[in-house]
Amino acid sequence: MATTTAAQRRAQARIEYDAFIRSCPTNQLLDRISDKWVSLVVSALAQTDGASMRYSDLGRKLAGISPKMLTQTLRSLERDGILVRTVTPSVPVRVDYELTPLGSSLAGLLSAVKDWAELHIEEVNEARERYDDDGDASSEGSRGSAGSGRSSSVS
């Protein structure tokens, strides 16, 4: 039986990563980075062009995020190596966050998704309205078999 080194086992594991499998670490990472707040935090930090942002600045920039959620998001991103946290002893204590090189490589993707959402929200809203209007007609029984492609069951 051939013996494999730890490096060989890690290399083989990388080949076998499959994000479609729930227990795969890549699936768990996708779950993390697809979070709305993660996307917005990374995008906000990317807009600083390499400068850091204070906790309070991030809180003001991200309308609607609670302090607890901001803290949890920042901690998870720090743990994953996406950002670095710097504490400057002062009164009050100053805490700054900035993207790591790994975070910067992710920022382009997440910022593109944010930009896409901002660019296409009107089209999405129109599609939602059409879908909802078709749903109203469907519930009244006036829609034939050629509809929006949605199936409905008859009781």
DSSP file (Angstrom, degrees, kcal/mol; ACC not computed):
  #  RESIDUE AA STRUCTURE BP1 BP2  ACC     N-H-->O    O-->H-N    N-H-->O    O-->H-N    TCO  KAPPA ALPHA  PHI   PSI    X-CA   Y-CA   Z-CA
    1    1 A M              0   0    0      0, 0.0     2,-0.2     0, 0.0     0, 0.0   0.000 360.0 360.0 360.0 130.4    0.0    0.0    0.0
    2    2 A A        -     0   0    0      1,-0.1     2,-0.4     0, 0.0     0, 0.0  -0.479 360.0-133.9 -76.4 142.3    1.4    3.4   -1.0
    3    3 A T        -     0   0    0     -2,-0.2     2,-0.4     0, 0.0    -1,-0.1  -0.787  17.5-156.1 -95.8 137.4    2.0    6.0    1.6
    4    4 A T        -     0   0    0     -2,-0.4     2,-0.1     4,-0.0     0, 0.0  -0.891  11.9-128.3-114.2 147.2    0.8    9.5    1.0
    5    5 A T     >  -     0   0    0     -2,-0.4     4,-2.3     1,-0.1     5,-0.2  -0.398  28.3-108.0 -83.8 166.3    2.1   12.7    2.6
    6    6 A A  H  > S+     0   0    0      1,-0.2     4,-2.4     2,-0.2     5,-0.2   0.889 121.4  53.9 -61.3 -38.9   -0.1   15.3    4.2
    7    7 A A  H  > S+     0   0    0      1,-0.2     4,-2.2     2,-0.2    -1,-0.2   0.893 108.4  49.1 -63.7 -39.3    0.7   17.7    1.3
    8    8 A Q  H  > S+     0   0    0      2,-0.2     4,-2.4     1,-0.2    -1,-0.2   0.898 110.6  50.5 -66.4 -40.3   -0.5   15.0   -1.2
    9    9 A R  H  X S+     0   0    0     -4,-2.3     4,-2.2     2,-0.2    -2,-0.2   0.897 111.0  48.6 -65.0 -39.5   -3.7   14.4    0.8
   10   10 A R  H  X S+     0   0    0     -4,-2.4     4,-2.1     2,-0.2    -2,-0.2   0.907 110.8  50.8 -65.6 -41.5   -4.4   18.2    0.9
   11   11 A A  H  X S+     0   0    0     -4,-2.2     4,-1.5     1,-0.2    -2,-0.2   0.910 111.5  47.8 -62.2 -42.6   -3.8   18.4   -2.9
   12   12 A Q  H  X S+     0   0    0     -4,-2.4     4,-1.5     1,-0.2    -1,-0.2   0.893 109.2  53.4 -65.2 -39.7   -6.2   15.5   -3.5
   13   13 A A  H  X S+     0   0    0     -4,-2.2     4,-0.5     1,-0.2    -1,-0.2   0.891 105.1  55.0 -62.6 -38.8   -8.8   17.0   -1.2
   14   14 A R  H >< S+     0   0    0     -4,-2.1     3,-0.8     1,-0.2    -1,-0.2   0.883 107.2  50.3 -62.0 -37.8   -8.6   20.3   -3.2
   15   15 A I  H 3< S+     0   0    0     -4,-1.5    -1,-0.2     1,-0.2    -2,-0.2   0.851 111.0  50.0 -65.9 -33.9   -9.4   18.4   -6.4
   16   16 A E  H 3< S+     0   0    0     -4,-1.5    -1,-0.2    -5,-0.1    -2,-0.2   0.427  77.3 126.3 -90.3   0.5  -12.3   16.7   -4.7
   17   17 A Y    <<  -     0   0    0     -3,-0.8     2,-0.3    -4,-0.5    -3,-0.0  -0.368  34.1-179.8 -59.3 136.0  -14.0   19.9   -3.4
   18   18 A D    >   -     0   0    0      3,-0.1     3,-2.1     1,-0.1     6,-0.3  -0.862  20.8-162.6-143.8 104.4  -17.6   20.0   -4.6
   19   19 A A  T 3  S+     0   0    0     -2,-0.3    -1,-0.1     1,-0.3     5,-0.1   0.639  88.0  69.2 -64.7 -14.2  -19.7   23.0   -3.5
   20   20 A F  T 3  S+     0   0    0      3,-0.0     2,-0.6     2,-0.0    -1,-0.3   0.639  82.9  84.2 -78.5 -12.6  -22.9   21.1   -4.3
   21   21 A I  S X  S-     0   0    0     -3,-2.1     3,-1.9     1,-0.1     6,-0.3  -0.818  78.1-142.5 -92.8 123.2  -22.2   18.8   -1.4
   22   22 A R  T 3  S+     0   0    0     -2,-0.6    -1,-0.1     1,-0.3     6,-0.1   0.826  98.3  50.3 -55.3 -37.9  -23.6   20.3    1.8
   23   23 A S  T 3  S+     0   0    0      4,-0.1    -1,-0.3    -3,-0.1    -4,-0.1   0.531  84.7 110.0 -83.0  -4.5  -20.7   19.0    4.0
   24   24 A C  S X> S-     0   0    0     -3,-1.9     4,-1.7    -6,-0.3     3,-0.8  -0.495  73.6-130.8 -71.8 137.2  -18.0   20.3    1.6
   25   25 A P  H 3> S+     0   0    0      0, 0.0     4,-2.2     0, 0.0     5,-0.1   0.823 108.2  58.9 -57.6 -30.8  -16.0   23.3    3.1
   26   26 A T  H 3> S+     0   0    0      2,-0.2     4,-2.4     1,-0.2     5,-0.2   0.857 102.6  52.8 -68.6 -32.6  -16.6   25.2   -0.2
   27   27 A N  H <> S+     0   0    0     -3,-0.8     4,-2.1    -6,-0.3    -1,-0.2   0.919 110.2  48.1 -63.8 -43.6  -20.4   24.9    0.3
   28   28 A Q  H  X S+     0   0    0     -4,-1.7     4,-1.8     2,-0.2    -2,-0.2   0.867 110.9  50.9 -66.1 -36.8  -20.0   26.4    3.7
   29   29 A L  H  X S+     0   0    0     -4,-2.2     4,-2.7     2,-0.2     5,-0.2   0.911 109.0  50.6 -67.5 -41.7  -17.8   29.2    2.4
   30   30 A L  H  X S+     0   0    0     -4,-2.4     4,-1.5     1,-0.2    -2,-0.2   0.886 107.7  54.5 -61.2 -38.3  -20.3   30.0   -0.3
   31   31 A D  H  < S+     0   0    0     -4,-2.1     4,-0.2     2,-0.2    -1,-0.2   0.913 111.4  45.7 -60.0 -42.8  -23.0   30.1    2.4
   32   32 A R  H >< S+     0   0    0     -4,-1.8     3,-1.4     1,-0.2     6,-0.2   0.955 115.0  43.6 -66.0 -51.5  -20.9   32.7    4.3
   33   33 A I  H 3< S+     0   0    0     -4,-2.7    -1,-0.2     1,-0.3    -2,-0.2   0.629 105.2  63.4 -78.0 -10.9  -20.0   34.9    1.3
   34   34 A S  T 3< S+     0   0    0     -4,-1.5    -1,-0.3    -5,-0.2    -2,-0.2   0.487  76.4 115.6 -88.4  -1.1  -23.5   34.9   -0.1
   35   35 A D  S <> S-     0   0    0     -3,-1.4     4,-2.3    -4,-0.2     5,-0.2  -0.446  71.9-129.7 -66.1 137.6  -24.8   36.6    3.0
   36   36 A K  H  > S+     0   0    0      1,-0.2     4,-2.2     2,-0.2     5,-0.2   0.904 106.5  47.7 -55.9 -46.1  -26.2   40.1    2.3
   37   37 A W  H  > S+     0   0    0      2,-0.2     4,-2.8     1,-0.2     5,-0.2   0.879 109.5  52.9 -69.5 -36.2  -24.2   41.8    5.1
   38   38 A V  H  > S+     0   0    0     -6,-0.2     4,-2.7     2,-0.2     5,-0.3   0.949 110.3  48.9 -59.8 -47.9  -21.0   40.1    4.1
   39   39 A S  H  X S+     0   0    0     -4,-2.3     4,-2.2     1,-0.2    -2,-0.2   0.906 114.5  44.5 -58.6 -43.9  -21.5   41.4    0.6
   40   40 A L  H  X S+     0   0    0     -4,-2.2     4,-2.5     2,-0.2    -1,-0.2   0.880 112.9  50.0 -72.8 -38.0  -22.2   44.9    1.7
   41   41 A V  H  X S+     0   0    0     -4,-2.8     4,-2.5     2,-0.2     5,-0.2   0.950 113.9  45.4 -63.4 -48.2  -19.3   45.0    4.3
   42   42 A V  H  X S+     0   0    0     -4,-2.7     4,-2.0    -5,-0.2    -2,-0.2   0.912 114.2  49.0 -63.0 -42.3  -16.8   43.8    1.7
   43   43 A S  H  X S+     0   0    0     -4,-2.2     4,-1.3    -5,-0.3    -1,-0.2   0.904 111.0  50.2 -63.6 -41.2  -18.1   46.2   -0.9
   44   44 A A  H  < S+     0   0    0     -4,-2.5     3,-0.4     1,-0.2     4,-0.3   0.921 112.1  46.8 -63.5 -44.0  -18.0   49.1    1.5
   45   45 A L  H >< S+     0   0    0     -4,-2.5     3,-1.2     1,-0.2     5,-0.4   0.841 107.6  57.7 -67.0 -32.0  -14.4   48.3    2.4
   46   46 A A  H >< S+     0   0    0     -4,-2.0     3,-1.3     1,-0.2    -1,-0.2   0.814  96.8  63.1 -67.2 -29.3  -13.5   47.9   -1.2
   47   47 A Q  T 3< S+     0   0    0     -4,-1.3    -1,-0.2    -3,-0.4    -2,-0.2   0.610  87.9  71.8 -71.2 -10.9  -14.7   51.5   -1.9
   48   48 A T  T X  S-     0   0    0     -3,-1.2     3,-1.2    -4,-0.3    -1,-0.3   0.515  99.7-130.8 -84.1  -3.2  -11.9   52.8    0.4
   49   49 A D  T <  S-     0   0    0     -3,-1.3    -3,-0.1     1,-0.3    -2,-0.1   0.927  77.2 -36.9  52.9  51.0   -9.2   52.0   -2.1
   50   50 A G  T 3  S+     0   0    0     -5,-0.4    -1,-0.3     1,-0.3     2,-0.1   0.310 112.7 118.9  89.6  -9.2   -7.0   50.2    0.4
   51   51 A A    <   -     0   0    0     -3,-1.2    -1,-0.3    -6,-0.1    48,-0.3  -0.434  63.7-112.4 -82.9 164.9   -7.8   52.5    3.3
   52   52 A S        -     0   0    0     46,-0.1     2,-0.4    -2,-0.1    46,-0.2  -0.510  20.3-143.0 -93.0 165.2   -9.4   51.3    6.5
   53   53 A M  E     -A   97   0A   0     44,-2.6    44,-2.6    -2,-0.2     2,-0.1  -0.979  16.3-123.1-126.4 142.9  -12.8   52.0    7.8
   54   54 A R  E  >  -A   96   0A   0     -2,-0.4     4,-2.3    42,-0.2    42,-0.2  -0.464  26.2-113.8 -78.5 155.6  -13.8   52.5   11.4
   55   55 A Y  H  > S+     0   0    0     40,-1.6     4,-2.3     1,-0.2     5,-0.2   0.913 118.4  50.6 -52.9 -46.9  -16.5   50.3   13.0
   56   56 A S  H  > S+     0   0    0      1,-0.2     4,-1.9     2,-0.2    -1,-0.2   0.857 108.0  52.5 -65.4 -35.0  -18.8   53.4   13.4
   57   57 A D  H  > S+     0   0    0      2,-0.2     4,-2.4     1,-0.2    -1,-0.2   0.909 109.8  48.7 -66.2 -41.7  -18.3   54.4    9.7
   58   58 A L  H  X S+     0   0    0     -4,-2.3     4,-2.4     1,-0.2    -2,-0.2   0.910 109.2  53.4 -62.6 -41.6  -19.3   50.9    8.6
   59   59 A G  H  < S+     0   0    0     -4,-2.3     6,-0.3     1,-0.2    -1,-0.2   0.877 112.2  44.2 -61.2 -38.6  -22.4   51.0   10.8
   60   60 A R  H  < S+     0   0    0     -4,-1.9    -1,-0.2     1,-0.2    -2,-0.2   0.878 113.2  51.0 -72.7 -37.7  -23.4   54.4    9.3
   61   61 A K  H  < S+     0   0    0     -4,-2.4     2,-1.3     1,-0.2    -2,-0.2   0.874 102.9  62.3 -67.3 -37.9  -22.7   53.2    5.7
   62   62 A L  S >< S-     0   0    0     -4,-2.4     3,-1.9    -5,-0.2    -1,-0.2  -0.664  83.5-152.8 -95.6  83.8  -24.7   50.0    6.1
   63   63 A A  T 3  S+     0   0    0     -2,-1.3     3,-0.1     1,-0.2    -3,-0.1  -0.306  75.5  17.8 -58.4 129.4  -28.2   51.2    6.7
   64   64 A G  T 3  S+     0   0    0      1,-0.3     2,-0.4    -5,-0.2    -1,-0.2   0.312  86.8 128.6  95.7  -8.7  -30.3   48.8    8.7
   65   65 A I    <   -     0   0    0     -3,-1.9    -1,-0.3    -6,-0.3    -3,-0.1  -0.655  53.6-134.1 -82.8 134.7  -27.5   46.6   10.1
   66   66 A S     >  -     0   0    0     -2,-0.4     4,-2.6     1,-0.1     5,-0.2  -0.499  20.7-114.7 -80.9 156.0  -27.7   46.2   13.9
   67   67 A P  H  > S+     0   0    0      0, 0.0     4,-2.4     0, 0.0     5,-0.2   0.884 118.0  52.9 -56.3 -38.3  -24.6   46.5   16.0
   68   68 A K  H  > S+     0   0    0      2,-0.2     4,-2.5     1,-0.2     5,-0.2   0.927 110.8  45.2 -63.9 -45.1  -24.8   42.8   16.9
   69   69 A M  H  > S+     0   0    0      2,-0.2     4,-2.6     1,-0.2     5,-0.2   0.887 112.4  51.5 -67.6 -38.8  -25.0   41.7   13.2
   70   70 A L  H  X S+     0   0    0     -4,-2.6     4,-2.7     2,-0.2     5,-0.2   0.934 111.6  47.4 -62.7 -45.2  -22.2   44.1   12.2
   71   71 A T  H  X S+     0   0    0     -4,-2.4     4,-2.5    -5,-0.2    -2,-0.2   0.927 113.3  47.7 -61.4 -46.0  -20.0   42.7   14.9
   72   72 A Q  H  X S+     0   0    0     -4,-2.5     4,-2.3     2,-0.2    -2,-0.2   0.911 113.4  48.1 -62.3 -42.5  -20.8   39.1   14.0
   73   73 A T  H  X S+     0   0    0     -4,-2.6     4,-2.3     2,-0.2    -2,-0.2   0.931 112.5  47.8 -64.4 -46.1  -20.2   39.7   10.3
   74   74 A L  H  X S+     0   0    0     -4,-2.7     4,-2.2     1,-0.2    -2,-0.2   0.903 112.0  50.3 -63.1 -41.3  -16.9   41.5   10.9
   75   75 A R  H  X S+     0   0    0     -4,-2.5     4,-2.5    -5,-0.2    -1,-0.2   0.915 110.9  48.4 -63.3 -42.6  -15.7   38.6   13.2
   76   76 A S  H  X S+     0   0    0     -4,-2.3     4,-1.9     1,-0.2    -1,-0.2   0.895 112.5  48.7 -66.5 -38.1  -16.6   36.0   10.7
   77   77 A L  H  <>S+     0   0    0     -4,-2.3     5,-2.6     2,-0.2     6,-1.1   0.862 111.7  49.5 -69.3 -34.8  -14.8   37.9    7.9
   78   78 A E  H ><5S+     0   0    0     -4,-2.2     3,-1.2     4,-0.2    -2,-0.2   0.921 110.1  51.0 -66.8 -43.4  -11.7   38.3   10.1
   79   79 A R  H 3<5S+     0   0    0     -4,-2.5    -2,-0.2     1,-0.3    -1,-0.2   0.877 110.0  50.1 -60.3 -39.1  -11.8   34.6   11.0
   80   80 A D  T 3<5S-     0   0    0     -4,-1.9    -1,-0.3    -5,-0.2    -2,-0.2   0.476 116.5-113.7 -81.2  -2.0  -11.9   33.7    7.3
   81   81 A G  T < 5S+     0   0    0     -3,-1.2    22,-0.5    -4,-0.3    21,-0.3   0.689  83.2 120.8  80.3  17.9   -9.0   36.0    6.4
   82   82 A I  S   <S+     0   0    0     -5,-2.6    18,-2.1    -6,-0.2     2,-0.3   0.812  78.6  12.4 -84.3 -32.7  -11.1   38.4    4.4
   83   83 A L  E     -B   99   0A   0     -6,-1.1     2,-0.4    16,-0.3    16,-0.2  -0.931  68.1-132.8-139.4 165.0  -10.4   41.4    6.5
   84   84 A V  E     -B   98   0A   0     14,-2.9    14,-1.8    -2,-0.3     2,-0.5  -0.953  14.7-145.3-121.2 141.7   -8.0   42.5    9.2
   85   85 A R  E     -B   97   0A   0     -2,-0.4     2,-0.5    12,-0.2    12,-0.2  -0.905  11.9-166.8-108.8 129.3   -9.0   44.3   12.4
   86   86 A T  E     -B   96   0A   0     10,-2.9    10,-2.8    -2,-0.5     2,-0.5  -0.974   3.9-159.7-121.2 124.7   -6.7   46.9   13.9
   87   87 A V  E     -B   95   0A   0     -2,-0.5     8,-0.2     8,-0.2     6,-0.0  -0.901   2.7-164.5-105.0 124.6   -7.2   48.2   17.5
   88   88 A T  E     -B   94   0A   0      6,-3.5     6,-2.3    -2,-0.5     2,-0.5  -0.937  23.4-127.1-108.2 116.4   -5.6   51.5   18.4
   89   89 A P        +     0   0    0      0, 0.0     2,-0.3     0, 0.0     4,-0.1  -0.477  59.8 117.6 -67.3 117.5   -5.5   52.1   22.1
   90   90 A S  S    S-     0   0    0     -2,-0.5    -2,-0.0     0, 0.0     0, 0.0  -0.912  71.0 -63.1-159.7 180.0   -7.0   55.5   22.7
   91   91 A V  S    S+     0   0    0     -2,-0.3     2,-0.1     1,-0.2     3,-0.0  -0.950 132.5  20.9-119.9 111.1  -10.0   56.9   24.5
   92   92 A P  S    S-     0   0    0      0, 0.0    -1,-0.2     0, 0.0     2,-0.0   0.669 113.9-110.0 -73.9 166.6  -12.3   55.8   23.2
   93   93 A V        -     0   0    0     -2,-0.1     2,-0.5    -4,-0.1    -2,-0.1  -0.351  28.7-138.0 -62.2 137.9  -10.6   52.8   21.6
   94   94 A R  E     - B   0  88A   0     -6,-2.3    -6,-3.5   -40,-0.0     2,-0.5  -0.885  18.7-171.7-103.1 127.4  -10.3   53.0   17.8
   95   95 A V  E     - B   0  87A   0     -2,-0.5   -40,-1.6    -8,-0.2     2,-0.3  -0.980   5.4-175.5-121.9 123.4  -11.1   49.9   15.8
   96   96 A D  E     -AB  54  86A   0    -10,-2.8   -10,-2.9    -2,-0.5     2,-0.4  -0.867   7.8-159.0-118.7 151.6  -10.4   49.9   12.0
   97   97 A Y  E     +AB  53  85A   0    -44,-2.6   -44,-2.6    -2,-0.3     2,-0.3  -0.981  13.8 168.4-129.3 140.6  -11.1   47.3    9.4
   98   98 A E  E     - B   0  84A   0    -14,-1.8   -14,-2.9    -2,-0.4   -46,-0.1  -0.991  37.0 -98.0-148.2 155.5   -9.5   46.8    6.0
   99   99 A L  E     - B   0  83A   0     -2,-0.3   -16,-0.3   -48,-0.3   -17,-0.1  -0.405  29.8-138.8 -71.8 144.4   -9.5   44.1    3.4
  100  100 A T     >  -     0   0    0    -18,-2.1     4,-2.8   -19,-0.1     5,-0.2  -0.409  38.6 -94.7 -83.8 172.4   -6.7   41.6    3.1
  101  101 A P  H  > S+     0   0    0      0, 0.0     4,-1.8     0, 0.0     5,-0.1   0.890 131.6  52.0 -56.4 -37.7   -5.4   40.6   -0.3
  102  102 A L  H  > S+     0   0    0    -21,-0.3     4,-1.3     2,-0.2   -20,-0.2   0.924 110.4  47.7 -62.9 -43.9   -7.8   37.6   -0.1
  103  103 A G  H  > S+     0   0    0    -22,-0.5     4,-2.3   -21,-0.3    -1,-0.2   0.871 108.4  54.7 -64.5 -38.1  -10.7   40.0    0.7
  104  104 A S  H  X S+     0   0    0     -4,-2.8     4,-1.1     1,-0.2    -1,-0.2   0.873 105.3  53.1 -63.8 -36.2   -9.7   42.3   -2.2
  105  105 A S  H  X S+     0   0    0     -4,-1.8     4,-0.5     1,-0.2    -1,-0.2   0.838 113.6  43.4 -68.5 -30.6   -9.9   39.4   -4.6
  106  106 A L  H >X S+     0   0    0     -4,-1.3     4,-2.3     1,-0.2     3,-0.5   0.806 101.5  70.3 -78.4 -32.2  -13.4   38.6   -3.3
  107  107 A A  H 3X S+     0   0    0     -4,-2.3     4,-2.9     1,-0.2     5,-0.3   0.848  91.6  57.4 -58.7 -38.2  -14.4   42.3   -3.3
  108  108 A G  H 3X S+     0   0    0     -4,-1.1     4,-1.6     1,-0.2    -1,-0.2   0.908 110.3  44.3 -60.0 -41.4  -14.5   42.6   -7.1
  109  109 A L  H <X S+     0   0    0     -3,-0.5     4,-1.9    -4,-0.5    -2,-0.2   0.943 116.8  43.7 -68.5 -48.5  -17.0   39.7   -7.3
  110  110 A L  H  X S+     0   0    0     -4,-2.3     4,-2.2     1,-0.2    -2,-0.2   0.867 113.2  51.5 -68.7 -35.5  -19.3   40.9   -4.5
  111  111 A S  H  X S+     0   0    0     -4,-2.9     4,-2.9    -5,-0.3    -1,-0.2   0.871 107.8  53.8 -66.9 -35.5  -19.1   44.6   -5.7
  112  112 A A  H  X S+     0   0    0     -4,-1.6     4,-2.6    -5,-0.3    -2,-0.2   0.898 108.6  48.7 -64.6 -39.7  -20.1   43.4   -9.2
  113  113 A V  H  X S+     0   0    0     -4,-1.9     4,-2.3     2,-0.2    -2,-0.2   0.922 112.6  48.1 -65.2 -43.4  -23.1   41.6   -7.7
  114  114 A K  H  X S+     0   0    0     -4,-2.2     4,-2.2     2,-0.2    -2,-0.2   0.931 113.3  47.7 -61.3 -45.9  -24.1   44.8   -5.8
  115  115 A D  H  X S+     0   0    0     -4,-2.9     4,-2.3     1,-0.2    -2,-0.2   0.899 110.2  52.5 -62.2 -40.9  -23.6   46.9   -8.9
  116  116 A W  H  X S+     0   0    0     -4,-2.6     4,-2.4     1,-0.2    -1,-0.2   0.918 109.0  50.1 -60.8 -43.8  -25.7   44.4  -11.0
  117  117 A A  H  X S+     0   0    0     -4,-2.3     4,-0.9     1,-0.2    -1,-0.2   0.912 111.8  47.5 -61.7 -43.1  -28.5   44.6   -8.4
  118  118 A E  H  < S+     0   0    0     -4,-2.2     4,-0.2     1,-0.2    -1,-0.2   0.864 115.2  46.3 -66.6 -35.5  -28.4   48.4   -8.5
  119  119 A L  H  < S+     0   0    0     -4,-2.3     3,-0.2     1,-0.2    -2,-0.2   0.847 121.7  33.9 -74.5 -35.5  -28.4   48.4  -12.3
  120  120 A H  H  X S+     0   0    0     -4,-2.4     4,-2.2    -5,-0.2     5,-0.2   0.301  80.9 105.8-108.5   8.9  -31.2   45.9  -12.8
  121  121 A I  H  X S+     0   0    0     -4,-0.9     4,-2.7     1,-0.2     5,-0.2   0.865  81.0  54.1 -61.3 -35.6  -33.6   46.5   -9.9
  122  122 A E  H  > S+     0   0    0     -4,-0.2     4,-2.3    -3,-0.2    -1,-0.2   0.919 109.2  47.8 -64.5 -42.3  -36.2   48.1  -12.2
  123  123 A E  H  > S+     0   0    0      2,-0.2     4,-2.4     1,-0.2    -2,-0.2   0.898 112.8  49.2 -63.4 -40.5  -36.2   45.1  -14.5
  124  124 A V  H  X S+     0   0    0     -4,-2.2     4,-2.6     2,-0.2    -2,-0.2   0.919 110.1  50.6 -65.0 -43.5  -36.6   42.8  -11.6
  125  125 A N  H  X S+     0   0    0     -4,-2.7     4,-2.4     2,-0.2    -2,-0.2   0.904 110.5  49.7 -61.7 -40.8  -39.4   44.9  -10.1
  126  126 A E  H  X S+     0   0    0     -4,-2.3     4,-2.5     2,-0.2    -1,-0.2   0.921 111.0  49.3 -63.2 -43.3  -41.2   44.8  -13.5
  127  127 A A  H  X S+     0   0    0     -4,-2.4     4,-2.6     1,-0.2    -2,-0.2   0.898 110.7  50.8 -63.2 -39.9  -40.8   41.0  -13.7
  128  128 A R  H  X S+     0   0    0     -4,-2.6     4,-3.0     2,-0.2    -1,-0.2   0.917 109.8  49.7 -62.8 -43.1  -42.1   40.7  -10.1
  129  129 A E  H  X S+     0   0    0     -4,-2.4     4,-2.8     2,-0.2    -2,-0.2   0.925 112.0  47.8 -62.6 -43.9  -45.1   42.8  -11.0
  130  130 A R  H  X S+     0   0    0     -4,-2.5     4,-2.6     2,-0.2    -2,-0.2   0.926 113.6  48.2 -61.1 -44.2  -45.8   40.7  -14.1
  131  131 A Y  H  X S+     0   0    0     -4,-2.6     4,-2.2     2,-0.2    -2,-0.2   0.930 113.3  46.6 -61.7 -47.0  -45.4   37.5  -12.1
  132  132 A D  H  X S+     0   0    0     -4,-3.0     4,-1.9     2,-0.2    -1,-0.2   0.894 112.4  50.2 -64.9 -39.9  -47.7   38.8   -9.3
  133  133 A D  H  X S+     0   0    0     -4,-2.8     4,-2.0     1,-0.2    -2,-0.2   0.907 111.1  49.1 -64.1 -41.5  -50.3   40.0  -11.9
  134  134 A D  H  X S+     0   0    0     -4,-2.6     4,-2.4     1,-0.2    -2,-0.2   0.870 108.7  54.3 -63.6 -36.5  -50.2   36.5  -13.6
  135  135 A G  H  X S+     0   0    0     -4,-2.2     4,-2.1     2,-0.2    -1,-0.2   0.874 106.3  51.2 -65.3 -37.5  -50.6   34.9  -10.2
  136  136 A D  H  X S+     0   0    0     -4,-1.9     4,-1.0     2,-0.2    -2,-0.2   0.918 111.8  46.8 -65.0 -42.8  -53.8   37.0   -9.5
  137  137 A A  H  <>S+     0   0    0     -4,-2.0     5,-1.8     1,-0.2     6,-0.6   0.883 111.4  52.9 -65.6 -37.3  -55.2   35.9  -12.9
  138  138 A S  H ><5S+     0   0    0     -4,-2.4     3,-1.2     1,-0.2    -1,-0.2   0.883 104.9  53.6 -65.4 -39.2  -54.3   32.3  -12.1
  139  139 A S  H 3<5S+     0   0    0     -4,-2.1    -1,-0.2     1,-0.3    -2,-0.2   0.760 106.3  53.6 -70.3 -22.1  -56.0   32.3   -8.8
  140  140 A E  T 3<5S-     0   0    0     -4,-1.0    -1,-0.3    -3,-0.3    -2,-0.2   0.540 113.7-120.4 -85.9  -6.9  -59.2   33.5  -10.5
  141  141 A G  T < 5S+     0   0    0     -3,-1.2    -3,-0.2    -4,-0.4    -2,-0.1   0.602  82.4 115.6  81.6  11.8  -59.0   30.6  -12.9
  142  142 A S      < +     0   0    0     -5,-1.8     2,-0.4     2,-0.0    -4,-0.2   0.533  47.8  94.3 -92.6  -5.9  -58.8   32.9  -16.0
  143  143 A R        -     0   0    0     -6,-0.6     4,-0.1    -5,-0.1    -9,-0.0  -0.721  63.4-149.7 -91.2 134.1  -55.3   31.9  -17.1
  144  144 A G        -     0   0    0     -2,-0.4    -1,-0.1     2,-0.3    -3,-0.0   0.008  40.2 -79.4 -83.8-165.3  -55.0   29.1  -19.7
  145  145 A S  S    S+     0   0    0      1,-0.2     2,-1.2     2,-0.1     4,-0.2   0.729 116.5  74.2 -73.5 -21.7  -52.2   26.6  -20.1
  146  146 A A  S    S+     0   0    0      2,-0.1    -2,-0.3     3,-0.0    -1,-0.2  -0.757  73.1 116.2 -93.9  94.5  -50.0   29.2  -21.8
  147  147 A G  S    S-     0   0    0     -2,-1.2    -2,-0.1    -4,-0.1     4,-0.1  -0.253  82.6 -45.8-131.0-142.0  -48.9   31.3  -19.0
  148  148 A S  S    S-     0   0    0     -2,-0.1     3,-0.1     2,-0.1    -2,-0.1   0.428  80.9-101.6 -81.4   1.4  -45.7   32.3  -17.2
  149  149 A G  S    S+     0   0    0      1,-0.4     2,-0.3    -4,-0.2    -1,-0.1   0.378  81.9 131.8  93.8  -6.0  -44.5   28.7  -17.0
  150  150 A R        -     0   0    0      1,-0.0    -1,-0.4     0, 0.0     2,-0.3  -0.612  49.9-139.2 -81.5 140.0  -45.5   28.3  -13.4
  151  151 A S        -     0   0    0     -2,-0.3     2,-0.4    -3,-0.1    -1,-0.0  -0.714  17.0-168.2 -96.5 150.7  -47.5   25.3  -12.6
  152  152 A S        -     0   0    0     -2,-0.3     2,-0.4   -14,-0.0     0, 0.0  -0.978  15.1-132.0-134.8 151.0  -50.4   25.2  -10.2
  153  153 A S        -     0   0    0     -2,-0.4     2,-0.5     2,-0.0    -2,-0.0  -0.816  13.0-141.4-104.7 144.8  -52.3   22.4   -8.7
  154  154 A V              0   0    0     -2,-0.4    -2,-0.0     1,-0.1     0, 0.0  -0.894 360.0 360.0-105.1 129.4  -56.1   22.1   -8.7
  155  155 A S              0   0    0     -2,-0.5    -1,-0.1     0, 0.0    -2,-0.0   0.438 360.0 360.0 -93.7 360.0  -57.7   20.8   -5.5
